[in-house]
């Protein structure tokens, strides 16, 4: 493990990313606008940029082959594509067990959760019934996840499940995944403080997002290693981003800290997945081989 190399990458990534977020905040632009969406997408490519700077220009070593940019198709790419849908529906089921949460046939969860961004008037203008809209959004997410969303997600994943996974592999699976998840979470802190993902709970949202990333990281690392490709992580990330919002749509009484994939309900689902990996996945054995060999 090259600690100096890892430190340079993390320091550079946080410096560039947090500086860009600070400039956005100082500009006075509000979060929740189309421009903020564009900025969030640009933000996702900073880990990729820093991977290239560190690996290619500082260490003079190849990037793509070293960090698992392999387009060979295997079953784990399909797992990465389909698993977010299962997580979304499992999260909906767990959410119903929480106090004050119930089913909404009108699919009011989005307006309750994102009232500043998606209003009831906007929902009324949709020419479909709420139930039909749910399934259409699911279909759209299934298509967008491994395509356009995965391209944006690759900007992050070359850094997290490419560079950091490769460089921290010698620490063992769980230590590596926890460390990557922590860095992944705090990297997003400026966006969360501006209202991203946890609107109305910005400060608590930073802690929630960091914990969520730590819980999510083992699954990402495991699928990346099994696929022997960071492309799997990009598909998983892109697909999860595409369908995660559906986990709050059929709910009433939804709140960012309790329901949804990034709330308590989602945490419980991820905890179960981590237990499955721990008891049945033999992750430490996987880390004994060379990553992306």
Beta strands, then each sheet from edge to edge (+ up, - down):
strand 1: 102-103
strand 2: 251-252
sheet 1: 1+ 2-
end
